[in-house]
Amino acid sequence: MEITETSLGQYVASLKASKNLVRDREAFLERCARKYQTPSLAGFPMVGLGGSCGKPAFLLPFVVRFDLPKVLALEAVAERFDMYVEYGAYPHLKLPDDTEIAAVQDWTNATLVFLRPSYERKEELIAAIAEALQL
């Protein structure tokens, strides 16, 4: 779908969650549905949101489409690592003190996992995320 510069800002804003919705699984799944039909501007497709987290991103060898089973599997991984999932434009795995450790960015052509470099179990975590999302 072709959109204007004004509606592009509205589209991006529609993917973000207010503070009261960041743990709302159903609202997250509704926002996901909008991500899978990305707009284009002047013929150029939107392929993701830029991040300011500074974490390295790792490309998974498959594309994820979030649905309830995948969300529940990701929540199980988070629990296994003593974390919880916070739902914004994409899910973030956070420690109980709210430190973000990982984020899974799902778009039409790629899935990226952003990981905190200092997290000691990062290799184990990314393997668990990949295994859980291959449903």
A tleap script that builds the chain and sets N, CA, C and O, in Angstrom:
source leaprc.protein.ff14SB
mol = sequence {
  NMET GLU ILE THR GLU THR SER LEU GLY GLN
  TYR VAL ALA SER LEU LYS ALA SER LYS ASN
  LEU VAL ARG ASP ARG GLU ALA PHE LEU GLU
  ARG CYS ALA ARG LYS TYR GLN THR PRO SER
  LEU ALA GLY PHE PRO MET VAL GLY LEU GLY
  GLY SER CYS GLY LYS PRO ALA PHE LEU LEU
  PRO PHE VAL VAL ARG PHE ASP LEU PRO LYS
  VAL LEU ALA LEU GLU ALA VAL ALA GLU ARG
  PHE ASP MET TYR VAL GLU TYR GLY ALA TYR
  PRO HIE LEU LYS LEU PRO ASP ASP THR GLU
  ILE ALA ALA VAL GLN ASP TRP THR ASN ALA
  THR LEU VAL PHE LEU ARG PRO SER TYR GLU
  ARG LYS GLU GLU LEU ILE ALA ALA ILE ALA
  GLU ALA LEU GLN CLEU
}
set mol.1.N position { 0.835 -1.175 0.000 }
set mol.1.CA position { 0.000 0.000 0.000 }
set mol.1.C position { 0.879 1.236 0.000 }
set mol.1.O position { 1.828 1.328 0.779 }
set mol.2.N position { 0.575 2.172 -0.855 }
set mol.2.CA position { 1.313 3.429 -0.947 }
set mol.2.C position { 0.744 4.407 0.074 }
set mol.2.O position { -0.475 4.557 0.170 }
set mol.3.N position { 1.593 5.063 0.826 }
set mol.3.CA position { 1.103 6.006 1.822 }
set mol.3.C position { 1.858 7.314 1.715 }
set mol.3.O position { 2.906 7.387 1.074 }
set mol.4.N position { 1.323 8.343 2.344 }
set mol.4.CA position { 1.962 9.659 2.353 }
set mol.4.C position { 2.913 9.747 3.540 }
set mol.4.O position { 2.903 8.886 4.419 }
set mol.5.N position { 3.728 10.786 3.559 }
set mol.5.CA position { 4.642 10.969 4.681 }
set mol.5.C position { 3.885 11.136 5.993 }
set mol.5.O position { 4.343 10.660 7.031 }
set mol.6.N position { 2.731 11.806 5.964 }
set mol.6.CA position { 1.936 12.002 7.171 }
set mol.6.C position { 1.398 10.677 7.688 }
set mol.6.O position { 1.495 10.391 8.881 }
set mol.7.N position { 0.826 9.860 6.793 }
set mol.7.CA position { 0.264 8.593 7.249 }
set mol.7.C position { 1.358 7.592 7.648 }
set mol.7.O position { 1.097 6.670 8.421 }
set mol.8.N position { 2.567 7.766 7.133 }
set mol.8.CA position { 3.668 6.909 7.544 }
set mol.8.C position { 3.933 7.090 9.038 }
set mol.8.O position { 4.125 6.110 9.757 }
set mol.9.N position { 3.945 8.330 9.501 }
set mol.9.CA position { 4.135 8.592 10.934 }
set mol.9.C position { 3.029 7.964 11.761 }
set mol.9.O position { 3.288 7.428 12.838 }
set mol.10.N position { 1.804 8.024 11.272 }
set mol.10.CA position { 0.676 7.409 11.972 }
set mol.10.C position { 0.817 5.896 11.991 }
set mol.10.O position { 0.521 5.252 12.997 }
set mol.11.N position { 1.273 5.326 10.871 }
set mol.11.CA position { 1.483 3.884 10.801 }
set mol.11.C position { 2.519 3.447 11.834 }
set mol.11.O position { 2.285 2.500 12.585 }
set mol.12.N position { 3.662 4.131 11.874 }
set mol.12.CA position { 4.711 3.779 12.838 }
set mol.12.C position { 4.178 3.922 14.260 }
set mol.12.O position { 4.415 3.058 15.105 }
set mol.13.N position { 3.460 5.013 14.526 }
set mol.13.CA position { 2.895 5.217 15.865 }
set mol.13.C position { 1.920 4.102 16.232 }
set mol.13.O position { 1.817 3.732 17.402 }
set mol.14.N position { 1.207 3.566 15.250 }
set mol.14.CA position { 0.226 2.518 15.531 }
set mol.14.C position { 0.880 1.204 15.957 }
set mol.14.O position { 0.210 0.329 16.507 }
set mol.15.N position { 2.177 1.059 15.709 }
set mol.15.CA position { 2.886 -0.156 16.099 }
set mol.15.C position { 3.409 -0.098 17.530 }
set mol.15.O position { 3.810 -1.119 18.089 }
set mol.16.N position { 3.405 1.078 18.114 }
set mol.16.CA position { 3.955 1.256 19.451 }
set mol.16.C position { 2.860 1.095 20.497 }
set mol.16.O position { 1.679 1.296 20.213 }
set mol.17.N position { 3.260 0.735 21.693 }
set mol.17.CA position { 2.311 0.495 22.772 }
set mol.17.C position { 2.453 1.546 23.862 }
set mol.17.O position { 3.558 1.973 24.198 }
set mol.18.N position { 1.325 1.948 24.400 }
set mol.18.CA position { 1.368 2.822 25.573 }
set mol.18.C position { 1.797 1.985 26.774 }
set mol.18.O position { 1.732 0.757 26.727 }
set mol.19.N position { 2.227 2.626 27.825 }
set mol.19.CA position { 2.754 1.934 29.006 }
set mol.19.C position { 1.763 0.910 29.556 }
set mol.19.O position { 2.165 -0.146 30.044 }
set mol.20.N position { 0.466 1.221 29.475 }
set mol.20.CA position { -0.516 0.295 30.033 }
set mol.20.C position { -0.763 -0.918 29.139 }
set mol.20.O position { -1.497 -1.822 29.538 }
set mol.21.N position { -0.172 -0.967 27.939 }
set mol.21.CA position { -0.375 -2.106 27.034 }
set mol.21.C position { 0.864 -2.968 26.822 }
set mol.21.O position { 0.797 -3.961 26.097 }
set mol.22.N position { 1.987 -2.616 27.433 }
set mol.22.CA position { 3.228 -3.335 27.127 }
set mol.22.C position { 3.254 -4.785 27.603 }
set mol.22.O position { 4.119 -5.550 27.176 }
set mol.23.N position { 2.339 -5.177 28.465 }
set mol.23.CA position { 2.247 -6.586 28.873 }
set mol.23.C position { 0.955 -7.227 28.364 }
set mol.23.O position { 0.576 -8.314 28.801 }
set mol.24.N position { 0.293 -6.546 27.445 }
set mol.24.CA position { -0.982 -7.027 26.911 }
set mol.24.C position { -0.743 -7.845 25.652 }
set mol.24.O position { -0.464 -7.295 24.586 }
set mol.25.N position { -0.853 -9.152 25.780 }
set mol.25.CA position { -0.583 -10.077 24.687 }
set mol.25.C position { -1.528 -9.857 23.507 }
set mol.25.O position { -1.086 -9.844 22.358 }
set mol.26.N position { -2.819 -9.685 23.778 }
set mol.26.CA position { -3.800 -9.527 22.698 }
set mol.26.C position { -3.557 -8.234 21.917 }
set mol.26.O position { -3.622 -8.232 20.688 }
set mol.27.N position { -3.277 -7.131 22.627 }
set mol.27.CA position { -2.981 -5.868 21.940 }
set mol.27.C position { -1.721 -6.010 21.091 }
set mol.27.O position { -1.638 -5.448 19.999 }
set mol.28.N position { -0.744 -6.761 21.593 }
set mol.28.CA position { 0.474 -7.015 20.836 }
set mol.28.C position { 0.157 -7.754 19.536 }
set mol.28.O position { 0.651 -7.391 18.468 }
set mol.29.N position { -0.671 -8.790 19.638 }
set mol.29.CA position { -1.012 -9.566 18.438 }
set mol.29.C position { -1.783 -8.723 17.431 }
set mol.29.O position { -1.622 -8.913 16.225 }
set mol.30.N position { -2.616 -7.798 17.896 }
set mol.30.CA position { -3.319 -6.883 16.991 }
set mol.30.C position { -2.318 -5.982 16.256 }
set mol.30.O position { -2.446 -5.757 15.053 }
set mol.31.N position { -1.320 -5.469 16.990 }
set mol.31.CA position { -0.304 -4.628 16.340 }
set mol.31.C position { 0.513 -5.448 15.341 }
set mol.31.O position { 0.891 -4.936 14.287 }
set mol.32.N position { 0.789 -6.715 15.659 }
set mol.32.CA position { 1.541 -7.573 14.741 }
set mol.32.C position { 0.840 -7.685 13.395 }
set mol.32.O position { 1.493 -7.669 12.351 }
set mol.33.N position { -0.473 -7.796 13.411 }
set mol.33.CA position { -1.225 -7.939 12.158 }
set mol.33.C position { -0.953 -6.764 11.223 }
set mol.33.O position { -0.928 -6.940 10.005 }
set mol.34.N position { -0.751 -5.569 11.774 }
set mol.34.CA position { -0.443 -4.394 10.944 }
set mol.34.C position { 0.967 -4.471 10.354 }
set mol.34.O position { 1.208 -3.938 9.271 }
set mol.35.N position { 1.892 -5.118 11.043 }
set mol.35.CA position { 3.276 -5.185 10.566 }
set mol.35.C position { 3.433 -6.092 9.355 }
set mol.35.O position { 4.367 -5.911 8.574 }
set mol.36.N position { 2.552 -7.051 9.182 }
set mol.36.CA position { 2.735 -8.034 8.124 }
set mol.36.C position { 2.264 -7.543 6.760 }
set mol.36.O position { 2.452 -8.232 5.758 }
set mol.37.N position { 1.662 -6.380 6.711 }
set mol.37.CA position { 1.291 -5.740 5.446 }
set mol.37.C position { 1.912 -4.339 5.478 }
set mol.37.O position { 1.222 -3.340 5.684 }
set mol.38.N position { 3.212 -4.295 5.271 }
set mol.38.CA position { 3.930 -3.034 5.413 }
set mol.38.C position { 3.624 -2.076 4.271 }
set mol.38.O position { 3.379 -2.501 3.142 }
set mol.39.N position { 3.641 -0.789 4.569 }
set mol.39.CA position { 3.392 0.211 3.533 }
set mol.39.C position { 4.654 0.472 2.713 }
set mol.39.O position { 5.748 0.030 3.065 }
set mol.40.N position { 4.474 1.193 1.622 }
set mol.40.CA position { 5.630 1.670 0.866 }
set mol.40.C position { 5.464 3.166 0.674 }
set mol.40.O position { 4.357 3.699 0.748 }
set mol.41.N position { 6.564 3.824 0.430 }
set mol.41.CA position { 6.594 5.266 0.213 }
set mol.41.C position { 7.426 5.503 -1.037 }
set mol.41.O position { 8.596 5.123 -1.085 }
set mol.42.N position { 6.846 6.115 -2.027 }
set mol.42.CA position { 7.522 6.338 -3.313 }
set mol.42.C position { 8.042 5.034 -3.904 }
set mol.42.O position { 9.091 5.006 -4.548 }
set mol.43.N position { 7.301 3.964 -3.681 }
set mol.43.CA position { 7.686 2.674 -4.235 }
set mol.43.C position { 8.697 1.895 -3.412 }
set mol.43.O position { 9.055 0.778 -3.784 }
set mol.44.N position { 9.161 2.447 -2.312 }
set mol.44.CA position { 10.143 1.767 -1.471 }
set mol.44.C position { 9.439 1.125 -0.279 }
set mol.44.O position { 8.734 1.814 0.459 }
set mol.45.N position { 9.615 -0.191 -0.074 }
set mol.45.CA position { 8.932 -0.871 1.031 }
set mol.45.C position { 9.578 -0.563 2.379 }
set mol.45.O position { 10.799 -0.439 2.481 }
set mol.46.N position { 8.764 -0.444 3.384 }
set mol.46.CA position { 9.265 -0.317 4.750 }
set mol.46.C position { 9.610 -1.725 5.237 }
set mol.46.O position { 8.781 -2.630 5.142 }
set mol.47.N position { 10.840 -1.921 5.764 }
set mol.47.CA position { 11.259 -3.262 6.188 }
set mol.47.C position { 11.520 -3.367 7.685 }
set mol.47.O position { 11.875 -4.449 8.152 }
set mol.48.N position { 11.366 -2.318 8.445 }
set mol.48.CA position { 11.552 -2.406 9.891 }
set mol.48.C position { 11.625 -1.049 10.527 }
set mol.48.O position { 11.634 -0.026 9.843 }
set mol.49.N position { 11.678 -1.043 11.849 }
set mol.49.CA position { 11.844 0.184 12.621 }
set mol.49.C position { 13.292 0.300 13.054 }
set mol.49.O position { 13.899 -0.689 13.463 }
set mol.50.N position { 13.844 1.481 12.968 }
set mol.50.CA position { 15.193 1.699 13.474 }
set mol.50.C position { 15.194 1.639 14.986 }
set mol.50.O position { 14.201 2.005 15.616 }
set mol.51.N position { 16.245 1.203 15.562 }
set mol.51.CA position { 16.321 1.110 17.016 }
set mol.51.C position { 17.403 2.013 17.559 }
set mol.51.O position { 18.374 2.333 16.874 }
set mol.52.N position { 17.222 2.412 18.785 }
set mol.52.CA position { 18.240 3.235 19.438 }
set mol.52.C position { 18.879 2.476 20.588 }
set mol.52.O position { 19.593 3.061 21.402 }
set mol.53.N position { 18.620 1.152 20.660 }
set mol.53.CA position { 19.118 0.381 21.796 }
set mol.53.C position { 20.617 0.141 21.730 }
set mol.53.O position { 21.251 -0.077 22.763 }
set mol.54.N position { 21.197 0.176 20.531 }
set mol.54.CA position { 22.630 -0.049 20.400 }
set mol.54.C position { 23.047 -1.506 20.522 }
set mol.54.O position { 24.241 -1.807 20.507 }
set mol.55.N position { 22.093 -2.409 20.642 }
set mol.55.CA position { 22.432 -3.831 20.760 }
set mol.55.C position { 22.688 -4.427 19.378 }
set mol.55.O position { 22.069 -4.002 18.403 }
set mol.56.N position { 23.587 -5.403 19.279 }
set mol.56.CA position { 23.802 -6.068 17.996 }
set mol.56.C position { 22.574 -6.891 17.622 }
set mol.56.O position { 21.892 -7.431 18.493 }
set mol.57.N position { 22.301 -6.983 16.345 }
set mol.57.CA position { 21.165 -7.752 15.837 }
set mol.57.C position { 21.689 -8.996 15.144 }
set mol.57.O position { 22.687 -8.943 14.424 }
set mol.58.N position { 21.023 -10.099 15.360 }
set mol.58.CA position { 21.392 -11.366 14.744 }
set mol.58.C position { 20.237 -11.842 13.884 }
set mol.58.O position { 19.091 -11.874 14.331 }
set mol.59.N position { 20.541 -12.210 12.657 }
set mol.59.CA position { 19.529 -12.646 11.709 }
set mol.59.C position { 19.211 -14.123 11.918 }
set mol.59.O position { 20.107 -14.965 11.860 }
set mol.60.N position { 17.958 -14.437 12.158 }
set mol.60.CA position { 17.550 -15.842 12.229 }
set mol.60.C position { 17.409 -16.376 10.809 }
set mol.60.O position { 17.105 -15.607 9.897 }
set mol.61.N position { 17.620 -17.664 10.597 }
set mol.61.CA position { 17.565 -18.233 9.238 }
set mol.61.C position { 16.146 -18.508 8.746 }
set mol.61.O position { 15.959 -19.284 7.809 }
set mol.62.N position { 15.156 -17.887 9.361 }
set mol.62.CA position { 13.758 -18.045 8.954 }
set mol.62.C position { 13.007 -16.775 9.350 }
set mol.62.O position { 13.479 -15.984 10.167 }
set mol.63.N position { 11.842 -16.602 8.762 }
set mol.63.CA position { 11.005 -15.438 9.061 }
set mol.63.C position { 9.914 -15.857 10.034 }
set mol.63.O position { 9.247 -16.870 9.828 }
set mol.64.N position { 9.735 -15.081 11.090 }
set mol.64.CA position { 8.722 -15.369 12.099 }
set mol.64.C position { 7.460 -14.567 11.813 }
set mol.64.O position { 7.530 -13.395 11.441 }
set mol.65.N position { 6.313 -15.202 11.988 }
set mol.65.CA position { 5.018 -14.545 11.998 }
set mol.65.C position { 4.436 -14.841 13.376 }
set mol.65.O position { 4.055 -15.978 13.658 }
set mol.66.N position { 4.367 -13.840 14.223 }
set mol.66.CA position { 3.881 -14.081 15.579 }
set mol.66.C position { 2.405 -14.452 15.568 }
set mol.66.O position { 1.580 -13.820 14.908 }
set mol.67.N position { 2.113 -15.486 16.314 }
set mol.67.CA position { 0.756 -15.923 16.597 }
set mol.67.C position { 0.776 -16.380 18.053 }
set mol.67.O position { 1.816 -16.325 18.709 }
set mol.68.N position { -0.349 -16.820 18.550 }
set mol.68.CA position { -0.416 -17.188 19.966 }
set mol.68.C position { 0.577 -18.283 20.348 }
set mol.68.O position { 1.250 -18.137 21.369 }
set mol.69.N position { 0.708 -19.386 19.578 }
set mol.69.CA position { 1.689 -20.413 19.974 }
set mol.69.C position { 3.126 -19.884 20.051 }
set mol.69.O position { 3.875 -20.258 20.955 }
set mol.70.N position { 3.510 -19.027 19.118 }
set mol.70.CA position { 4.886 -18.490 19.145 }
set mol.70.C position { 5.077 -17.529 20.314 }
set mol.70.O position { 6.136 -17.519 20.942 }
set mol.71.N position { 4.061 -16.724 20.608 }
set mol.71.CA position { 4.146 -15.803 21.749 }
set mol.71.C position { 4.273 -16.596 23.051 }
set mol.71.O position { 5.082 -16.258 23.915 }
set mol.72.N position { 3.479 -17.637 23.179 }
set mol.72.CA position { 3.560 -18.475 24.387 }
set mol.72.C position { 4.913 -19.173 24.476 }
set mol.72.O position { 5.465 -19.303 25.568 }
set mol.73.N position { 5.453 -19.623 23.351 }
set mol.73.CA position { 6.780 -20.259 23.351 }
set mol.73.C position { 7.857 -19.265 23.765 }
set mol.73.O position { 8.769 -19.611 24.516 }
set mol.74.N position { 7.753 -18.027 23.277 }
set mol.74.CA position { 8.730 -16.999 23.662 }
set mol.74.C position { 8.604 -16.668 25.147 }
set mol.74.O position { 9.611 -16.463 25.824 }
set mol.75.N position { 7.382 -16.616 25.652 }
set mol.75.CA position { 7.184 -16.384 27.087 }
set mol.75.C position { 7.802 -17.512 27.908 }
set mol.75.O position { 8.355 -17.266 28.980 }
set mol.76.N position { 7.711 -18.746 27.414 }
set mol.76.CA position { 8.312 -19.884 28.118 }
set mol.76.C position { 9.836 -19.767 28.152 }
set mol.76.O position { 10.464 -20.084 29.163 }
set mol.77.N position { 10.432 -19.309 27.042 }
set mol.77.CA position { 11.881 -19.076 27.021 }
set mol.77.C position { 12.240 -18.004 28.050 }
set mol.77.O position { 13.178 -18.166 28.830 }
set mol.78.N position { 11.495 -16.926 28.039 }
set mol.78.CA position { 11.768 -15.845 28.997 }
set mol.78.C position { 11.709 -16.369 30.426 }
set mol.78.O position { 12.590 -16.083 31.237 }
set mol.79.N position { 10.683 -17.125 30.723 }
set mol.79.CA position { 10.538 -17.670 32.075 }
set mol.79.C position { 11.715 -18.572 32.438 }
set mol.79.O position { 12.215 -18.533 33.563 }
set mol.80.N position { 12.152 -19.387 31.475 }
set mol.80.CA position { 13.294 -20.282 31.704 }
set mol.80.C position { 14.561 -19.512 32.065 }
set mol.80.O position { 15.412 -20.014 32.799 }
set mol.81.N position { 14.681 -18.296 31.547 }
set mol.81.CA position { 15.849 -17.458 31.808 }
set mol.81.C position { 15.563 -16.404 32.876 }
set mol.81.O position { 16.292 -15.418 32.989 }
set mol.82.N position { 14.510 -16.610 33.653 }
set mol.82.CA position { 14.108 -15.691 34.725 }
set mol.82.C position { 13.853 -14.283 34.209 }
set mol.82.O position { 14.306 -13.301 34.798 }
set mol.83.N position { 13.124 -14.196 33.104 }
set mol.83.CA position { 12.762 -12.925 32.487 }
set mol.83.C position { 11.262 -12.895 32.250 }
set mol.83.O position { 10.554 -13.867 32.512 }
set mol.84.N position { 10.794 -11.764 31.750 }
set mol.84.CA position { 9.418 -11.642 31.294 }
set mol.84.C position { 9.439 -10.999 29.916 }
set mol.84.O position { 10.455 -10.441 29.501 }
set mol.85.N position { 8.321 -11.075 29.208 }
set mol.85.CA position { 8.217 -10.477 27.880 }
set mol.85.C position { 7.390 -9.212 27.977 }
set mol.85.O position { 6.298 -9.201 28.545 }
set mol.86.N position { 7.936 -8.138 27.407 }
set mol.86.CA position { 7.232 -6.862 27.307 }
set mol.86.C position { 6.927 -6.642 25.831 }
set mol.86.O position { 7.818 -6.740 24.986 }
set mol.87.N position { 5.662 -6.342 25.521 }
set mol.87.CA position { 5.236 -6.213 24.130 }
set mol.87.C position { 5.112 -4.755 23.722 }
set mol.87.O position { 4.269 -4.023 24.239 }
set mol.88.N position { 5.965 -4.339 22.786 }
set mol.88.CA position { 5.875 -3.021 22.176 }
set mol.88.C position { 5.652 -3.226 20.693 }
set mol.88.O position { 4.762 -3.985 20.309 }
set mol.89.N position { 6.429 -2.577 19.855 }
set mol.89.CA position { 6.358 -2.847 18.419 }
set mol.89.C position { 6.809 -4.271 18.134 }
set mol.89.O position { 6.425 -4.860 17.124 }
set mol.90.N position { 7.633 -4.829 19.033 }
set mol.90.CA position { 8.054 -6.220 18.993 }
set mol.90.C position { 8.362 -6.643 20.421 }
set mol.90.O position { 8.504 -5.786 21.293 }
set mol.91.N position { 8.468 -7.945 20.684 }
set mol.91.CA position { 8.667 -8.396 22.058 }
set mol.91.C position { 10.104 -8.198 22.541 }
set mol.91.O position { 11.071 -8.377 21.800 }
set mol.92.N position { 10.195 -7.822 23.813 }
set mol.92.CA position { 11.478 -7.624 24.487 }
set mol.92.C position { 11.528 -8.578 25.668 }
set mol.92.O position { 10.548 -8.714 26.402 }
set mol.93.N position { 12.655 -9.236 25.854 }
set mol.93.CA position { 12.850 -10.080 27.021 }
set mol.93.C position { 13.614 -9.264 28.051 }
set mol.93.O position { 14.703 -8.757 27.783 }
set mol.94.N position { 13.023 -9.148 29.236 }
set mol.94.CA position { 13.595 -8.287 30.272 }
set mol.94.C position { 13.746 -9.042 31.581 }
set mol.94.O position { 12.977 -9.949 31.902 }
set mol.95.N position { 14.769 -8.632 32.326 }
set mol.95.CA position { 14.984 -9.152 33.670 }
set mol.95.C position { 13.966 -8.518 34.621 }
set mol.95.O position { 13.361 -7.501 34.284 }
set mol.96.N position { 13.771 -9.104 35.798 }
set mol.96.CA position { 12.822 -8.529 36.751 }
set mol.96.C position { 13.099 -7.063 37.106 }
set mol.96.O position { 12.183 -6.337 37.492 }
set mol.97.N position { 14.364 -6.625 36.977 }
set mol.97.CA position { 14.683 -5.221 37.261 }
set mol.97.C position { 14.452 -4.318 36.051 }
set mol.97.O position { 14.863 -3.158 36.060 }
set mol.98.N position { 13.791 -4.845 34.996 }
set mol.98.CA position { 13.443 -4.142 33.760 }
set mol.98.C position { 14.609 -3.933 32.799 }
set mol.98.O position { 14.466 -3.190 31.828 }
set mol.99.N position { 15.752 -4.564 33.038 }
set mol.99.CA position { 16.871 -4.489 32.106 }
set mol.99.C position { 16.540 -5.299 30.863 }
set mol.99.O position { 16.243 -6.490 30.952 }
set mol.100.N position { 16.592 -4.657 29.710 }
set mol.100.CA position { 16.318 -5.361 28.463 }
set mol.100.C position { 17.526 -6.195 28.060 }
set mol.100.O position { 18.646 -5.692 27.980 }
set mol.101.N position { 17.283 -7.465 27.809 }
set mol.101.CA position { 18.345 -8.386 27.406 }
set mol.101.C position { 18.257 -8.712 25.924 }
set mol.101.O position { 19.278 -8.787 25.241 }
set mol.102.N position { 17.050 -8.906 25.428 }
set mol.102.CA position { 16.873 -9.285 24.024 }
set mol.102.C position { 15.584 -8.698 23.487 }
set mol.102.O position { 14.661 -8.378 24.236 }
set mol.103.N position { 15.544 -8.565 22.167 }
set mol.103.CA position { 14.331 -8.168 21.470 }
set mol.103.C position { 14.268 -8.965 20.175 }
set mol.103.O position { 15.293 -9.225 19.546 }
set mol.104.N position { 13.069 -9.347 19.785 }
set mol.104.CA position { 12.877 -10.102 18.553 }
set mol.104.C position { 12.083 -9.220 17.597 }
set mol.104.O position { 10.927 -8.883 17.856 }
set mol.105.N position { 12.714 -8.856 16.503 }
set mol.105.CA position { 12.083 -7.968 15.527 }
set mol.105.C position { 11.645 -8.781 14.323 }
set mol.105.O position { 12.471 -9.328 13.592 }
set mol.106.N position { 10.335 -8.854 14.126 }
set mol.106.CA position { 9.747 -9.645 13.043 }
set mol.106.C position { 9.220 -8.725 11.957 }
set mol.106.O position { 8.404 -7.842 12.222 }
set mol.107.N position { 9.687 -8.933 10.738 }
set mol.107.CA position { 9.216 -8.139 9.607 }
set mol.107.C position { 8.949 -9.055 8.428 }
set mol.107.O position { 9.077 -10.273 8.550 }
set mol.108.N position { 8.588 -8.501 7.312 }
set mol.108.CA position { 8.149 -9.302 6.179 }
set mol.108.C position { 9.243 -10.180 5.580 }
set mol.108.O position { 8.943 -11.246 5.043 }
set mol.109.N position { 10.497 -9.758 5.659 }
set mol.109.CA position { 11.553 -10.488 4.960 }
set mol.109.C position { 12.674 -10.996 5.859 }
set mol.109.O position { 13.604 -11.634 5.366 }
set mol.110.N position { 12.615 -10.734 7.150 }
set mol.110.CA position { 13.700 -11.150 8.036 }
set mol.110.C position { 13.239 -11.094 9.487 }
set mol.110.O position { 12.310 -10.365 9.836 }
set mol.111.N position { 13.905 -11.873 10.316 }
set mol.111.CA position { 13.700 -11.798 11.758 }
set mol.111.C position { 15.055 -11.577 12.402 }
set mol.111.O position { 16.001 -12.326 12.158 }
set mol.112.N position { 15.139 -10.552 13.219 }
set mol.112.CA position { 16.372 -10.196 13.911 }
set mol.112.C position { 16.197 -10.367 15.405 }
set mol.112.O position { 15.128 -10.092 15.950 }
set mol.113.N position { 17.242 -10.820 16.061 }
set mol.113.CA position { 17.265 -10.863 17.519 }
set mol.113.C position { 18.355 -9.904 17.973 }
set mol.113.O position { 19.522 -10.057 17.613 }
set mol.114.N position { 17.963 -8.920 18.764 }
set mol.114.CA position { 18.901 -7.964 19.346 }
set mol.114.C position { 19.251 -8.471 20.735 }
set mol.114.O position { 18.361 -8.806 21.517 }
set mol.115.N position { 20.542 -8.530 21.048 }
set mol.115.CA position { 20.988 -9.055 22.339 }
set mol.115.C position { 21.937 -8.112 23.049 }
set mol.115.O position { 22.800 -7.490 22.429 }
set mol.116.N position { 21.767 -8.017 24.348 }
set mol.116.CA position { 22.695 -7.239 25.173 }
set mol.116.C position { 24.034 -7.979 25.197 }
set mol.116.O position { 24.100 -9.118 25.661 }
set mol.117.N position { 25.102 -7.345 24.703 }
set mol.117.CA position { 26.400 -8.037 24.615 }
set mol.117.C position { 26.952 -8.520 25.952 }
set mol.117.O position { 27.667 -9.522 25.994 }
set mol.118.N position { 26.640 -7.842 27.025 }
set mol.118.CA position { 27.197 -8.204 28.329 }
set mol.118.C position { 26.451 -9.346 29.016 }
set mol.118.O position { 26.891 -9.831 30.058 }
set mol.119.N position { 25.340 -9.773 28.451 }
set mol.119.CA position { 24.568 -10.851 29.070 }
set mol.119.C position { 25.353 -12.157 28.952 }
set mol.119.O position { 25.695 -12.580 27.848 }
set mol.120.N position { 25.634 -12.790 30.083 }
set mol.120.CA position { 26.505 -13.972 30.111 }
set mol.120.C position { 25.946 -15.174 29.358 }
set mol.120.O position { 26.715 -15.967 28.815 }
set mol.121.N position { 24.634 -15.323 29.314 }
set mol.121.CA position { 24.033 -16.508 28.689 }
set mol.121.C position { 23.482 -16.205 27.291 }
set mol.121.O position { 22.526 -16.839 26.846 }
set mol.122.N position { 24.085 -15.241 26.611 }
set mol.122.CA position { 23.536 -14.791 25.326 }
set mol.122.C position { 23.494 -15.884 24.265 }
set mol.122.O position { 22.527 -15.964 23.506 }
set mol.123.N position { 24.516 -16.722 24.197 }
set mol.123.CA position { 24.513 -17.790 23.185 }
set mol.123.C position { 23.402 -18.797 23.463 }
set mol.123.O position { 22.710 -19.235 22.544 }
set mol.124.N position { 23.236 -19.156 24.715 }
set mol.124.CA position { 22.180 -20.082 25.104 }
set mol.124.C position { 20.803 -19.456 24.858 }
set mol.124.O position { 19.878 -20.133 24.409 }
set mol.125.N position { 20.677 -18.176 25.150 }
set mol.125.CA position { 19.397 -17.487 24.966 }
set mol.125.C position { 19.003 -17.402 23.498 }
set mol.125.O position { 17.862 -17.709 23.150 }
set mol.126.N position { 19.927 -16.991 22.630 }
set mol.126.CA position { 19.558 -16.880 21.217 }
set mol.126.C position { 19.209 -18.245 20.624 }
set mol.126.O position { 18.318 -18.343 19.781 }
set mol.127.N position { 19.906 -19.302 21.058 }
set mol.127.CA position { 19.577 -20.649 20.584 }
set mol.127.C position { 18.174 -21.046 21.047 }
set mol.127.O position { 17.415 -21.648 20.286 }
set mol.128.N position { 17.833 -20.714 22.282 }
set mol.128.CA position { 16.510 -21.049 22.807 }
set mol.128.C position { 15.411 -20.263 22.105 }
set mol.128.O position { 14.341 -20.803 21.824 }
set mol.129.N position { 15.668 -18.994 21.821 }
set mol.129.CA position { 14.694 -18.173 21.095 }
set mol.129.C position { 14.462 -18.750 19.704 }
set mol.129.O position { 13.319 -18.908 19.273 }
set mol.130.N position { 15.553 -19.066 19.003 }
set mol.130.CA position { 15.425 -19.615 17.651 }
set mol.130.C position { 14.659 -20.937 17.666 }
set mol.130.O position { 13.781 -21.156 16.831 }
set mol.131.N position { 14.979 -21.793 18.585 }
set mol.131.CA position { 14.286 -23.093 18.668 }
set mol.131.C position { 12.798 -22.897 18.951 }
set mol.131.O position { 11.958 -23.561 18.343 }
set mol.132.N position { 12.469 -21.990 19.868 }
set mol.132.CA position { 11.072 -21.760 20.237 }
set mol.132.C position { 10.257 -21.166 19.080 }
set mol.132.O position { 9.076 -21.475 18.927 }
set mol.133.N position { 10.880 -20.333 18.286 }
set mol.133.CA position { 10.142 -19.640 17.227 }
set mol.133.C position { 10.062 -20.434 15.921 }
set mol.133.O position { 9.431 -19.976 14.968 }
set mol.134.N position { 10.681 -21.601 15.856 }
set mol.134.CA position { 10.606 -22.437 14.656 }
set mol.134.C position { 9.349 -23.294 14.624 }
set mol.134.O position { 9.286 -24.257 13.860 }
set mol.135.N position { 8.366 -22.975 15.420 }
set mol.135.CA position { 7.102 -23.747 15.460 }
set mol.135.C position { 6.451 -23.808 14.104 }
set mol.135.O position { 5.389 -24.412 13.956 }
savepdb mol mol.pdb
quit
